[in-house]
């Protein structure tokens, strides 16, 4: 008999009870677990099935696979491969160098050489209410304004609560970050990916960074999972696509999608559809996507939309020091003073 895992009698009863409590049909569970109805029927009859599928079914039912399983004779090695925590850490280590290469640097403006993210990154704040959606009262517009200087009412910069970008990511498992050109969306997304890679944020998840323009124009028009699978394969991961699916089924992926606005019009529908399908099918994973606010013409119902806030004075000073100080200390000192003379330019 092929190596595999079958459910014990008590395990089958637990699975059926969990299925009933969720109100799901067997067809829905099979789809969520990405297996056939025949495979699910084998599971519910206590017949051995592929370990990866067995765990996917248990994960969807929110059951511990080792409490449900009755391992087939000689299948002890399978038990080790299903240690998802160890697997996550193994994959994180395998892709670490690739993530560092793709997210550790970026080219800014007319700089001849790329610079490291750490050398330029400035803390990002988020507006949880997207400014283009707001309806502002006259009282809010005038609040805090100097009526003797009507030209500086700053109608487009009404005060609203800001929260740290990291807090927004921790608060929402599916986030669409909107922002003006140059607002720092890509820098923030790459920084988040690096923090995840280093274990500073979400150490129990595997970072999957996708530049959407590259994905859209990839040869063969791969699905999002296939595209990430190609990245994993380049890192030496065997059965890479299966590994991507396994991690996402287990809710252990952190998917970073950068630059939705950079996707060509002819690729737009296909890219939008695959993002929707993937985020819905693997809903227990974390998704963060960026897009220019002016280019946003569609709705992702599962995603919470937020906006990158303009820099405050402290952030401007931090960015200025990082930008100018290494090569031109004089400009680093003079630039904030010039902004003080022209406050509208720093907003």
Backbone as numpy.savetxt, mean C-alpha at the origin, in Angstrom:
# Nx Ny Nz CAx CAy CAz Cx Cy Cz
-0.13 -41.89 -1.55 -0.98 -40.69 -1.55 -0.10 -39.45 -1.55
-0.46 -38.44 -2.34 0.30 -37.20 -2.39 0.28 -36.52 -1.03
1.39 -35.84 -0.75 1.43 -35.09 0.49 0.37 -34.00 0.46
-0.26 -33.79 1.59 -1.28 -32.75 1.66 -1.80 -32.66 3.07
-2.82 -31.88 3.24 -3.44 -31.71 4.55 -4.93 -31.96 4.42
-5.45 -32.67 5.38 -6.90 -32.86 5.42 -7.42 -32.34 6.74
-8.68 -31.96 6.76 -9.30 -31.46 7.98 -9.74 -32.63 8.85
-9.59 -32.48 10.13 -10.09 -33.49 11.07 -11.60 -33.39 11.15
-12.23 -34.37 11.78 -13.69 -34.34 11.92 -14.12 -33.09 12.69
-13.41 -32.81 13.78 -13.73 -31.61 14.56 -13.43 -30.35 13.76
-12.37 -30.42 12.96 -12.01 -29.27 12.13 -13.06 -28.96 11.09
-13.63 -30.01 10.49 -14.68 -29.82 9.48 -15.89 -29.15 10.12
-16.26 -29.58 11.31 -17.39 -28.97 12.00 -17.12 -27.50 12.32
-15.89 -27.19 12.71 -15.53 -25.80 13.00 -15.60 -24.95 11.73
-15.15 -25.52 10.62 -15.18 -24.80 9.35 -16.61 -24.53 8.90
-17.46 -25.52 9.02 -18.87 -25.35 8.62 -19.57 -24.32 9.51
-19.22 -24.34 10.80 -19.82 -23.37 11.72 -19.37 -21.96 11.37
-18.08 -21.80 11.07 -17.55 -20.48 10.71 -18.17 -19.98 9.42
-18.36 -20.89 8.45 -18.98 -20.53 7.18 -20.40 -20.04 7.39
-21.13 -20.73 8.27 -22.53 -20.34 8.56 -22.58 -18.99 9.27
-21.67 -18.77 10.22 -21.67 -17.51 10.96 -21.38 -16.32 10.05
-20.54 -16.53 9.06 -20.23 -15.46 8.12 -21.34 -15.23 7.11
-22.24 -16.20 6.97 -23.33 -16.07 6.01 -22.89 -16.24 4.57
-21.78 -16.94 4.37 -21.24 -17.13 3.02 -21.77 -18.42 2.41
-21.83 -18.44 1.10 -22.08 -19.68 0.37 -20.75 -20.38 0.13
-20.81 -21.66 -0.18 -19.57 -22.38 -0.49 -18.93 -21.80 -1.76
-19.75 -21.35 -2.67 -19.22 -20.76 -3.90 -18.43 -19.49 -3.59
-18.95 -18.68 -2.68 -18.23 -17.45 -2.32 -16.91 -17.78 -1.64
-16.92 -18.75 -0.72 -15.69 -19.13 -0.01 -14.65 -19.66 -0.98
-15.08 -20.45 -1.96 -14.15 -20.97 -2.96 -13.51 -19.83 -3.74
-14.31 -18.84 -4.11 -13.78 -17.69 -4.84 -12.81 -16.88 -4.01
-13.16 -16.64 -2.74 -12.30 -15.87 -1.86 -10.98 -16.58 -1.60
-11.01 -17.89 -1.58 -9.81 -18.69 -1.33 -9.06 -19.01 -2.62
-9.65 -18.60 -3.74 -9.07 -18.85 -5.06 -8.83 -20.33 -5.30
-9.87 -21.12 -5.06 -9.82 -22.54 -5.36 -11.12 -22.94 -6.04
-11.16 -24.14 -6.58 -12.37 -24.61 -7.25 -13.38 -25.12 -6.23
-14.64 -25.24 -6.65 -15.66 -25.82 -5.78 -15.31 -27.25 -5.42
-14.73 -27.96 -6.38 -14.36 -29.36 -6.14 -13.32 -29.46 -5.01
-12.35 -28.53 -5.04 -11.32 -28.53 -3.98 -11.93 -28.22 -2.63
-12.86 -27.25 -2.60 -13.52 -26.91 -1.35 -14.34 -28.09 -0.83
-15.01 -28.79 -1.73 -15.79 -29.97 -1.33 -14.88 -31.04 -0.72
-13.69 -31.21 -1.29 -12.72 -32.17 -0.74 -12.33 -31.75 0.68
-12.10 -30.45 0.85 -11.76 -29.92 2.17 -12.85 -30.25 3.18
-14.11 -30.02 2.81 -15.23 -30.22 3.72 -15.57 -31.69 3.94
-14.99 -32.55 3.12 -15.19 -34.00 3.29 -14.01 -34.67 3.98
-13.02 -33.86 4.35 -11.87 -34.41 5.03 -10.88 -35.11 4.13
-10.87 -34.74 2.86 -9.92 -35.30 1.90 -8.73 -34.35 1.79
-7.53 -34.92 1.70 -6.31 -34.11 1.66 -6.29 -33.20 0.44
-5.91 -31.94 0.66 -5.76 -30.98 -0.43 -4.41 -30.28 -0.29
-4.06 -29.49 -1.29 -2.79 -28.78 -1.29 -2.67 -27.89 -0.04
-1.53 -27.95 0.66 -1.38 -27.17 1.90 -1.67 -25.69 1.74
-1.20 -25.11 0.65 -1.40 -23.67 0.44 -2.88 -23.33 0.35
-3.65 -24.14 -0.34 -5.09 -23.91 -0.47 -5.79 -24.17 0.86
-5.34 -25.19 1.57 -5.91 -25.49 2.88 -5.80 -24.28 3.80
-4.61 -23.69 3.82 -4.41 -22.53 4.69 -5.22 -21.33 4.22
-5.35 -21.17 2.89 -6.13 -20.04 2.36 -7.58 -20.14 2.81
-8.14 -21.34 2.79 -9.53 -21.53 3.23 -9.65 -21.19 4.71
-8.71 -21.70 5.52 -8.75 -21.42 6.95 -8.60 -19.93 7.24
-7.74 -19.27 6.46 -7.52 -17.83 6.65 -8.81 -17.06 6.39
-9.51 -17.41 5.31 -10.77 -16.72 5.00 -11.82 -16.95 6.09
-11.79 -18.14 6.70 -12.76 -18.45 7.75 -12.29 -17.97 9.12
-11.10 -17.36 9.14 -10.51 -16.86 10.38 -10.32 -17.98 11.39
-9.81 -19.10 10.90 -9.50 -20.26 11.72 -8.01 -20.55 11.64
-7.42 -21.05 12.72 -6.03 -21.46 12.69 -5.92 -22.80 11.99
-5.12 -22.84 10.93 -5.05 -24.07 10.13 -4.60 -25.27 10.96
-3.66 -25.05 11.92 -3.14 -26.19 12.68 -4.13 -26.70 13.72
-5.20 -25.92 13.99 -6.27 -26.42 14.85 -7.30 -27.22 14.07
-7.28 -27.06 12.76 -8.27 -27.71 11.89 -7.69 -28.96 11.24
-6.35 -28.94 11.05 -5.72 -29.95 10.20 -5.46 -31.27 10.90
-5.47 -32.30 10.07 -4.98 -33.62 10.45 -3.96 -33.98 9.38
-2.68 -33.77 9.67 -1.64 -33.92 8.65 -1.56 -35.35 8.15
-1.38 -35.47 6.83 -1.18 -36.78 6.23 0.16 -37.35 6.69
0.25 -38.65 6.71 1.50 -39.30 7.09 2.63 -38.88 6.15
3.77 -38.50 6.72 4.91 -38.10 5.90 4.87 -36.67 5.44
3.92 -35.88 5.93 3.80 -34.50 5.44 4.30 -33.48 6.45
5.11 -33.90 7.38 5.63 -32.98 8.39 6.36 -31.79 7.79
7.13 -31.93 6.69 7.78 -30.75 6.12 6.80 -29.67 5.70
5.59 -30.08 5.34 4.57 -29.11 4.95 4.27 -28.15 6.09
4.29 -28.67 7.30 3.98 -27.88 8.48 4.92 -26.68 8.59
6.18 -26.91 8.24 7.15 -25.84 8.33 6.88 -24.75 7.29
6.48 -25.17 6.08 6.24 -24.18 5.04 5.03 -23.31 5.35
4.16 -23.81 6.22 2.95 -23.05 6.55 3.14 -22.13 7.75
4.34 -22.03 8.24 4.62 -21.07 9.30 4.70 -19.70 8.66
3.57 -19.01 8.59 3.47 -17.79 7.80 4.37 -16.69 8.33
4.56 -16.62 9.63 5.43 -15.58 10.18 6.86 -15.77 9.69
7.34 -16.99 9.74 8.70 -17.25 9.26 8.81 -17.01 7.77
7.75 -17.35 7.05 7.75 -17.16 5.60 7.82 -15.68 5.24
7.04 -14.86 5.96 7.05 -13.42 5.71 8.44 -12.86 5.90
9.10 -13.23 6.97 10.43 -12.71 7.24 11.44 -13.19 6.19
11.27 -14.42 5.72 12.16 -14.95 4.69 12.02 -14.15 3.40
10.78 -13.89 2.99 10.54 -13.14 1.75 11.02 -11.71 1.90
10.78 -11.10 3.05 11.23 -9.73 3.28 12.74 -9.63 3.09
13.46 -10.63 3.57 14.91 -10.64 3.44 15.32 -10.80 1.97
14.58 -11.66 1.25 14.92 -11.91 -0.15 14.70 -10.70 -1.05
13.71 -9.89 -0.75 13.39 -8.75 -1.61 14.00 -7.45 -1.10
14.69 -7.49 0.03 15.19 -6.28 0.67 16.08 -5.46 -0.26
17.02 -6.11 -0.91 17.96 -5.39 -1.78 17.24 -4.74 -2.96
16.25 -5.45 -3.52 15.51 -4.91 -4.66 14.67 -3.69 -4.24
14.03 -3.77 -3.07 13.25 -2.64 -2.56 14.15 -1.44 -2.33
15.32 -1.67 -1.76 16.26 -0.58 -1.52 16.68 0.07 -2.83
16.92 -0.75 -3.84 17.35 -0.24 -5.14 16.26 0.60 -5.80
15.01 0.16 -5.71 13.93 0.86 -6.40 13.34 2.01 -5.61
13.47 1.97 -4.29 12.83 3.00 -3.47 13.82 3.86 -2.67
15.08 3.47 -2.66 16.04 4.18 -1.81 16.51 5.50 -2.36
16.32 5.73 -3.66 16.76 6.99 -4.28 15.68 7.54 -5.20
15.84 8.80 -5.56 14.97 9.40 -6.56 15.69 10.58 -7.20
15.27 10.90 -8.41 15.87 12.03 -9.12 14.92 13.23 -8.98
15.45 14.35 -8.55 14.64 15.53 -8.28 15.02 16.66 -9.22
14.00 17.25 -9.84 14.17 18.40 -10.73 15.30 18.14 -11.72
16.28 19.07 -11.79 17.34 18.94 -12.80 18.65 18.41 -12.20
18.56 17.72 -11.08 19.77 17.17 -10.48 20.39 16.13 -11.41
21.72 16.17 -11.53 22.41 15.26 -12.42 22.43 13.83 -11.88
22.45 13.69 -10.55 22.51 12.38 -9.92 21.30 12.19 -9.02
20.82 10.95 -8.91 19.73 10.70 -7.95 20.21 10.92 -6.53
19.29 11.25 -5.65 19.63 11.44 -4.24 18.88 10.42 -3.41
19.38 10.15 -2.22 18.74 9.16 -1.36 17.47 9.75 -0.74
16.51 8.90 -0.52 15.25 9.34 0.10 15.51 9.91 1.48
16.35 9.25 2.25 16.62 9.71 3.62 17.20 11.12 3.66
17.96 11.48 2.62 18.61 12.79 2.62 17.65 13.93 2.30
16.49 13.62 1.72 15.56 14.67 1.30 14.19 14.56 1.97
13.89 13.40 2.56 12.55 13.19 3.09 12.23 14.14 4.24
11.07 14.75 4.14 10.55 15.63 5.18 9.19 15.10 5.61
8.94 15.10 6.89 7.69 14.56 7.42 6.47 15.11 6.67
5.56 14.22 6.33 4.37 14.59 5.56 3.15 14.65 6.47
2.35 15.69 6.29 1.06 15.79 6.97 -0.06 15.57 5.96
-1.18 15.09 6.46 -2.31 14.71 5.61 -3.56 15.47 6.01
-4.31 15.91 5.00 -5.65 16.48 5.22 -6.65 15.37 4.95
-7.43 15.01 5.97 -8.37 13.90 5.79 -9.60 14.31 4.99
-9.81 15.62 4.83 -10.87 16.10 3.95 -10.20 16.72 2.73
-10.41 16.11 1.58 -9.79 16.59 0.35 -10.32 17.97 0.03
-9.42 18.93 -0.20 -9.82 20.34 -0.32 -10.77 20.58 -1.48
-10.62 19.86 -2.57 -11.48 20.11 -3.73 -12.91 19.67 -3.50
-13.15 18.87 -2.42 -14.51 18.41 -2.14 -15.24 19.30 -1.13
-14.51 20.23 -0.50 -15.08 20.97 0.61 -15.97 22.12 0.15
-16.99 22.37 0.95 -17.83 23.55 0.77 -17.61 24.43 2.00
-17.01 25.59 1.77 -16.56 26.43 2.87 -17.53 27.59 3.09
-17.87 27.83 4.35 -18.74 28.95 4.69 -17.94 30.24 4.69
-18.65 31.38 4.60 -18.00 32.68 4.64 -17.26 32.85 5.97
-17.88 32.35 7.08 -17.24 32.47 8.39 -15.90 31.76 8.42
-15.84 30.56 7.81 -14.57 29.82 7.78 -13.53 30.52 6.93
-13.99 31.12 5.83 -13.05 31.82 4.95 -12.42 33.02 5.65
-13.21 33.71 6.46 -12.74 34.93 7.10 -12.02 34.67 8.42
-12.16 33.44 8.94 -11.56 33.14 10.24 -10.05 33.32 10.19
-9.53 34.18 11.05 -8.09 34.38 11.15 -7.50 35.28 10.08
-8.36 35.88 9.24 -7.83 36.73 8.16 -7.75 38.18 8.60
-6.82 38.89 8.04 -6.66 40.33 8.26 -7.45 41.06 7.19
-8.60 41.61 7.57 -9.48 42.24 6.59 -8.89 43.50 6.00
-7.82 44.03 6.63 -7.17 45.21 6.06 -6.26 44.83 4.91
-6.04 43.55 4.76 -5.19 43.07 3.67 -5.97 42.00 2.92
-6.99 42.44 2.19 -7.94 41.53 1.55 -7.27 40.63 0.53
-6.17 41.10 -0.07 -5.48 40.29 -1.08 -4.86 39.04 -0.48
-4.76 38.99 0.86 -4.13 37.83 1.49 -5.16 37.01 2.28
-6.38 36.97 1.77 -7.39 36.14 2.44 -7.06 34.66 2.34
-6.25 34.28 1.33 -5.83 32.89 1.18 -7.03 31.96 1.12
-7.96 32.27 0.20 -9.20 31.51 0.16 -8.97 30.03 -0.13
-7.90 29.71 -0.84 -7.64 28.32 -1.16 -6.91 27.58 -0.06
-6.62 28.25 1.06 -5.83 27.62 2.11 -6.54 27.70 3.45
-7.82 27.32 3.45 -8.60 27.34 4.69 -8.03 26.32 5.67
-7.93 26.72 6.92 -7.35 25.85 7.93 -8.22 24.62 8.16
-7.61 23.50 8.26 -8.29 22.30 8.69 -7.28 21.40 9.38
-7.79 20.47 10.14 -6.91 19.63 10.94 -5.99 18.79 10.06
-4.73 18.74 10.45 -3.75 17.90 9.77 -3.35 16.77 10.71
-3.06 15.61 10.11 -2.53 14.51 10.91 -1.26 14.02 10.22
-0.34 13.42 10.95 0.86 12.88 10.32 0.50 11.83 9.27
1.25 11.81 8.18 0.97 10.86 7.11 1.00 9.42 7.59
1.96 9.10 8.46 2.07 7.73 8.98 0.81 7.36 9.75
0.26 8.31 10.50 -0.97 8.04 11.26 -2.13 7.72 10.32
-2.22 8.42 9.20 -3.28 8.15 8.23 -3.14 6.74 7.66
-1.90 6.33 7.38 -1.66 4.99 6.85 -2.03 3.93 7.88
-1.72 4.18 9.13 -2.04 3.23 10.19 -3.54 3.18 10.47
-4.22 4.27 10.17 -5.64 4.36 10.47 -6.51 3.72 9.39
-6.04 3.72 8.14 -6.84 3.21 7.02 -6.07 2.12 6.28
-6.70 0.97 6.06 -5.98 -0.11 5.38 -6.00 0.04 3.86
-6.82 0.94 3.36 -6.80 1.24 1.92 -6.88 2.75 1.76
-5.80 3.33 1.25 -5.66 4.77 1.26 -5.27 5.27 -0.13
-6.00 6.27 -0.62 -5.65 6.94 -1.87 -5.14 8.33 -1.50
-3.85 8.55 -1.70 -3.22 9.82 -1.32 -3.18 10.74 -2.54
-3.93 11.82 -2.48 -3.99 12.79 -3.56 -3.07 13.97 -3.23
-2.64 14.67 -4.26 -1.79 15.83 -4.02 -1.43 16.55 -5.29
-1.04 17.78 -5.13 -0.61 18.59 -6.28 0.73 18.10 -6.79
1.09 18.43 -8.04 2.42 18.06 -8.54 3.51 18.59 -7.61
4.47 17.74 -7.26 5.56 18.16 -6.39 5.21 18.19 -4.93
4.05 17.64 -4.56 3.63 17.68 -3.14 4.39 16.67 -2.29
5.09 15.74 -2.93 5.87 14.76 -2.17 5.22 13.41 -2.04
4.26 13.10 -2.93 3.53 11.83 -2.85 4.46 10.63 -3.05
5.25 10.68 -4.12 6.14 9.55 -4.42 7.21 9.41 -3.36
7.76 10.54 -2.92 8.78 10.49 -1.87 8.21 9.83 -0.61
7.01 10.22 -0.24 6.36 9.65 0.94 6.12 8.15 0.76
5.65 7.75 -0.42 5.35 6.34 -0.67 6.62 5.49 -0.63
7.69 6.01 -1.22 8.96 5.27 -1.19 9.50 5.20 0.24
9.36 6.27 0.98 9.81 6.28 2.37 9.03 5.25 3.18
7.72 5.18 2.98 6.89 4.19 3.67 7.35 2.77 3.33
7.63 2.54 2.04 8.07 1.22 1.62 9.37 0.83 2.31
10.29 1.78 2.40 11.56 1.52 3.07 11.35 1.25 4.56
10.45 1.99 5.20 10.16 1.78 6.61 9.57 0.40 6.85
8.73 -0.04 5.91 8.16 -1.38 6.00 9.26 -2.43 5.82
10.13 -2.20 4.85 11.24 -3.13 4.58 12.14 -3.28 5.81
12.40 -2.17 6.48 13.30 -2.19 7.63 12.61 -2.68 8.90
11.29 -2.88 8.84 10.56 -3.34 10.01 10.17 -2.25 10.97
10.36 -0.99 10.57 9.96 0.14 11.42 8.45 0.31 11.41
7.82 -0.03 10.30 6.37 0.00 10.17 5.91 -1.33 9.59
4.83 -1.88 10.13 4.22 -3.10 9.62 5.26 -4.21 9.38
5.99 -4.60 10.41 7.04 -5.61 10.24 6.51 -7.00 9.91
5.20 -7.20 10.07 4.62 -8.52 9.78 4.05 -8.60 8.36
4.36 -7.60 7.52 3.86 -7.59 6.14 5.02 -7.52 5.15
4.76 -7.97 3.93 5.77 -7.93 2.88 5.49 -6.75 1.96
6.43 -5.79 1.84 6.19 -4.64 0.96 6.25 -5.03 -0.51
5.29 -4.52 -1.29 5.22 -4.76 -2.72 5.04 -3.41 -3.40
6.12 -2.86 -3.95 6.09 -1.51 -4.52 5.92 -1.60 -6.04
4.90 -0.90 -6.56 4.60 -0.94 -7.99 4.49 0.48 -8.53
5.32 0.82 -9.51 5.15 2.05 -10.26 4.10 1.77 -11.33
2.95 2.41 -11.24 1.81 2.03 -12.08 2.06 2.26 -13.56
2.86 3.24 -13.92 3.17 3.44 -15.33 3.95 2.23 -15.88
4.91 1.74 -15.12 5.67 0.56 -15.54 4.78 -0.66 -15.63
3.90 -0.81 -14.65 2.96 -1.93 -14.66 2.05 -1.88 -15.89
1.52 -0.69 -16.16 0.58 -0.53 -17.28 1.22 -0.86 -18.62
2.50 -0.55 -18.76 3.19 -0.71 -20.04 4.05 -1.96 -20.10
3.94 -2.83 -19.11 4.73 -4.06 -19.08 4.31 -4.99 -20.21
5.26 -5.73 -20.74 4.97 -6.64 -21.85 4.02 -7.73 -21.41
3.09 -8.06 -22.30 2.14 -9.13 -22.03 0.94 -8.73 -21.20
0.87 -7.45 -20.81 -0.24 -6.95 -20.00 -0.53 -7.87 -18.81
0.42 -8.03 -17.91 0.22 -8.92 -16.76 -0.82 -8.36 -15.80
-1.38 -9.24 -14.98 -2.20 -8.77 -13.87 -1.27 -8.17 -12.83
-1.86 -7.50 -11.86 -1.05 -6.90 -10.80 -0.26 -7.96 -10.05
-0.89 -9.10 -9.79 -0.20 -10.18 -9.08 0.94 -10.74 -9.93
0.72 -10.88 -11.22 1.77 -11.38 -12.10 2.94 -10.42 -12.17
2.65 -9.11 -12.16 3.71 -8.11 -12.21 4.57 -8.17 -10.96
3.92 -8.27 -9.79 4.68 -8.40 -8.54 5.43 -9.73 -8.53
4.81 -10.77 -9.10 5.48 -12.06 -9.20 6.77 -11.97 -9.99
6.78 -11.16 -11.05 8.00 -10.96 -11.83 9.09 -10.31 -10.97
8.69 -9.35 -10.15 9.65 -8.71 -9.26 10.23 -9.72 -8.28
9.36 -10.57 -7.73 9.82 -11.59 -6.79 10.77 -12.58 -7.48
10.42 -12.93 -8.70 11.24 -13.89 -9.44 12.65 -13.34 -9.67
12.75 -12.04 -9.95 14.05 -11.41 -10.14 14.87 -11.41 -8.85
14.21 -11.59 -7.72 14.91 -11.66 -6.44 15.29 -13.09 -6.08
15.05 -14.00 -6.99 15.42 -15.39 -6.77 14.40 -16.22 -6.02
13.17 -15.72 -5.92 12.12 -16.45 -5.22 11.50 -17.47 -6.16
11.51 -18.74 -5.76 10.93 -19.80 -6.58 9.40 -19.75 -6.51
8.76 -20.25 -7.58 7.29 -20.21 -7.69 6.78 -18.85 -7.19
7.33 -17.80 -7.78 7.11 -16.43 -7.29 5.64 -16.04 -7.28
4.91 -16.33 -8.36 3.50 -15.94 -8.42 2.70 -16.62 -7.33
2.96 -17.91 -7.10 2.26 -18.62 -6.03 2.59 -18.00 -4.67
3.83 -17.56 -4.52 4.22 -16.94 -3.26 3.46 -15.63 -3.04
3.33 -14.82 -4.09 2.57 -13.57 -3.98 1.14 -13.85 -3.57
0.52 -14.83 -4.23 -0.87 -15.17 -3.91 -0.99 -15.67 -2.47
-0.05 -16.50 -2.07 -0.08 -17.06 -0.71 0.01 -15.95 0.34
0.92 -15.01 0.14 1.07 -13.92 1.09 -0.18 -13.04 1.14
-0.75 -12.76 -0.01 -1.95 -11.92 -0.05 -3.16 -12.64 0.53
-3.27 -13.94 0.27 -4.36 -14.70 0.86 -4.26 -14.72 2.38
-3.04 -14.67 2.87 -2.82 -14.69 4.31 -2.94 -13.30 4.93
-3.20 -12.28 4.10 -3.33 -10.92 4.60 -2.01 -10.33 5.05
-0.91 -10.74 4.42 0.41 -10.29 4.84 1.10 -9.38 3.83
0.36 -8.83 2.90 0.96 -7.94 1.92 0.72 -6.47 2.23
1.69 -5.63 1.88 1.51 -4.18 1.92 1.82 -3.70 0.51
0.78 -3.34 -0.23 0.91 -3.01 -1.64 0.96 -1.50 -1.81
2.07 -1.01 -2.37 2.27 0.41 -2.62 2.14 0.66 -4.12
1.19 1.50 -4.51 0.90 1.76 -5.93 1.15 3.24 -6.21
2.16 3.52 -7.01 2.57 4.91 -7.19 2.22 5.46 -8.56
1.63 6.66 -8.58 1.45 7.42 -9.81 0.31 6.98 -10.71
-0.89 6.88 -10.15 -2.04 6.50 -10.99 -2.26 7.48 -12.12
-1.95 8.74 -11.89 -2.16 9.77 -12.91 -1.20 9.63 -14.08
-0.12 8.86 -13.93 0.86 8.72 -15.00 0.53 7.58 -15.97
-0.55 6.87 -15.70 -0.97 5.78 -16.60 -1.59 6.37 -17.87
-1.19 5.84 -19.02 -1.74 6.33 -20.28 -3.24 6.07 -20.37
-3.92 6.92 -21.12 -5.37 6.81 -21.27 -5.76 5.44 -21.79
-5.01 4.92 -22.76 -5.37 3.63 -23.35 -5.19 2.46 -22.39
-4.43 2.67 -21.31 -4.23 1.61 -20.33 -5.10 1.79 -19.09
-5.79 2.92 -19.02 -6.46 3.32 -17.79 -7.49 2.31 -17.31
-8.41 1.89 -18.17 -9.48 0.99 -17.74 -8.93 -0.33 -17.21
-7.95 -0.88 -17.92 -7.37 -2.16 -17.50 -6.70 -2.03 -16.13
-5.95 -0.95 -15.93 -5.25 -0.75 -14.66 -6.24 -0.52 -13.52
-7.23 0.32 -13.76 -8.23 0.59 -12.73 -8.96 -0.69 -12.33
-9.32 -1.51 -13.31 -10.05 -2.73 -13.02 -9.22 -3.72 -12.21
-7.95 -3.86 -12.57 -7.13 -4.83 -11.83 -6.84 -4.36 -10.42
-6.73 -3.03 -10.21 -6.55 -2.51 -8.85 -7.79 -2.79 -8.03
-8.95 -2.53 -8.61 -10.21 -2.78 -7.89 -10.34 -4.26 -7.53
-10.14 -5.13 -8.52 -10.30 -6.56 -8.28 -9.33 -7.06 -7.21
-8.09 -6.64 -7.32 -7.06 -7.12 -6.39 -7.34 -6.63 -4.98
-7.68 -5.35 -4.82 -7.93 -4.81 -3.49 -9.19 -5.39 -2.86
-10.17 -5.76 -3.68 -11.39 -6.36 -3.16 -11.18 -7.83 -2.81
-10.48 -8.55 -3.67 -10.27 -9.97 -3.46 -9.35 -10.24 -2.27
-8.35 -9.37 -2.10 -7.40 -9.53 -1.00 -7.56 -8.39 -0.02
-8.76 -8.24 0.49 -9.12 -7.06 1.27 -8.42 -6.98 2.62
-7.87 -8.07 3.10 -7.22 -8.03 4.42 -5.80 -7.49 4.36
-5.34 -7.13 3.17 -4.01 -6.56 3.02 -4.08 -5.04 3.05
-2.91 -4.42 3.16 -2.80 -2.96 3.19 -2.51 -2.45 1.78
-3.22 -1.41 1.36 -3.00 -0.80 0.06 -2.87 0.71 0.23
-1.83 1.30 -0.37 -1.69 2.75 -0.42 -1.36 3.13 -1.86
-2.11 4.09 -2.40 -1.94 4.50 -3.79 -1.84 6.02 -3.86
-1.04 6.53 -4.82 -0.90 7.97 -4.99 -1.43 8.41 -6.35
-1.88 9.66 -6.40 -2.41 10.22 -7.65 -2.45 11.74 -7.54
-2.18 12.42 -8.65 -2.36 13.88 -8.68 -3.82 14.22 -8.47
-4.06 15.23 -7.67 -5.45 15.57 -7.34 -6.22 16.05 -8.57
-5.57 16.74 -9.48 -6.25 17.26 -10.67 -6.60 16.15 -11.66
-5.91 15.00 -11.53 -6.12 13.91 -12.48 -7.13 12.90 -11.97
-7.63 13.09 -10.77 -8.51 12.12 -10.15 -9.92 12.24 -10.70
-10.31 11.30 -11.56 -11.63 11.35 -12.19 -12.41 10.07 -11.96
-12.06 9.29 -10.95 -12.68 8.00 -10.73 -12.79 7.77 -9.23
-13.55 6.77 -8.88 -13.81 6.50 -7.47 -13.47 5.06 -7.14
-12.70 4.88 -6.08 -12.43 3.56 -5.53 -13.19 3.48 -4.22
-14.30 2.77 -4.23 -15.18 2.78 -3.07 -14.52 2.23 -1.81
-13.55 1.33 -1.98 -12.91 0.71 -0.81 -11.79 1.58 -0.24
-11.40 2.62 -0.98 -10.26 3.44 -0.55 -10.73 4.74 0.12
-10.04 5.11 1.18 -10.26 6.40 1.82 -9.36 7.42 1.14
-9.94 8.53 0.71 -9.18 9.55 -0.02 -8.72 10.65 0.93
-7.43 10.95 0.87 -6.84 12.02 1.68 -5.96 12.86 0.78
-5.50 13.98 1.30 -4.68 14.90 0.50 -3.41 15.28 1.26
-2.30 15.37 0.54 -1.05 15.83 1.13 -1.18 17.31 1.44
-0.92 17.68 2.67 -1.02 19.08 3.08 0.22 19.86 2.66
0.06 21.17 2.46 1.22 22.03 2.22 2.13 22.00 3.45
3.41 22.24 3.22 4.36 22.29 4.32 4.03 23.43 5.27
4.20 23.18 6.56 4.15 24.27 7.53 5.56 24.86 7.66
5.74 25.86 8.52 7.03 26.55 8.63 8.15 25.60 9.06
7.84 24.73 9.98 8.85 23.78 10.47 9.30 22.83 9.35
8.33 22.37 8.56 8.67 21.46 7.47 9.44 22.17 6.37
9.09 23.43 6.10 9.83 24.21 5.10 11.28 24.36 5.52
11.50 24.65 6.80 12.87 24.81 7.31 13.64 23.50 7.20
12.98 22.39 7.52 13.63 21.08 7.45 14.01 20.74 6.02
13.06 20.95 5.10 13.32 20.64 3.69 14.43 21.54 3.14
14.39 22.82 3.50 15.41 23.76 3.01 16.80 23.34 3.43
16.94 22.96 4.69 18.25 22.52 5.18 18.73 21.29 4.43
17.83 20.33 4.21 18.23 19.11 3.53 18.55 19.37 2.05
17.86 20.34 1.47 18.04 20.61 0.04 19.32 21.39 -0.23
19.52 22.47 0.55 20.62 23.39 0.26 21.90 23.14 1.08
21.75 22.72 2.33 22.87 22.71 3.25 24.10 21.93 2.76
23.94 20.74 2.17 25.13 19.98 1.76 26.00 20.71 0.73
25.37 21.48 -0.18 26.13 22.09 -1.27 26.21 23.61 -1.20
25.25 24.23 -0.50 25.23 25.70 -0.47 24.65 26.18 0.86
25.44 26.18 1.93 24.96 26.60 3.26 24.39 28.02 3.28
24.92 28.89 2.41 24.42 30.26 2.38 22.96 30.31 1.95
22.63 29.55 0.90 21.24 29.50 0.44 20.34 28.87 1.51
20.86 27.89 2.22 20.08 27.26 3.28 19.67 28.27 4.33
20.52 29.25 4.55 20.23 30.29 5.54 19.35 31.39 4.98
19.55 31.71 3.69 18.84 32.85 3.09 17.44 32.50 2.61
17.24 31.25 2.17 15.97 30.88 1.56 14.77 31.09 2.50
14.82 30.64 3.77 13.67 30.88 4.66 13.38 32.36 4.85
14.44 33.19 4.87 14.24 34.63 5.04 13.51 35.22 3.84
13.83 34.72 2.65 13.14 35.19 1.45 11.67 34.78 1.48
11.41 33.60 1.99 10.02 33.15 2.09 9.22 34.03 3.05
9.85 34.46 4.10 9.18 35.35 5.05 8.76 36.66 4.39
9.57 37.10 3.41 9.23 38.34 2.70 8.08 38.12 1.72
7.90 36.87 1.29 6.84 36.54 0.31 6.07 35.32 0.82
5.25 35.49 1.84 4.58 34.36 2.49 3.70 33.54 1.55
3.14 34.16 0.52 2.27 33.40 -0.39 3.05 32.33 -1.13
4.36 32.55 -1.32 5.16 31.58 -2.07 5.42 30.34 -1.27
5.36 30.43 0.03 5.65 29.27 0.85 4.43 28.48 1.22
3.29 28.82 0.68 2.05 28.15 1.07 1.74 27.04 0.13
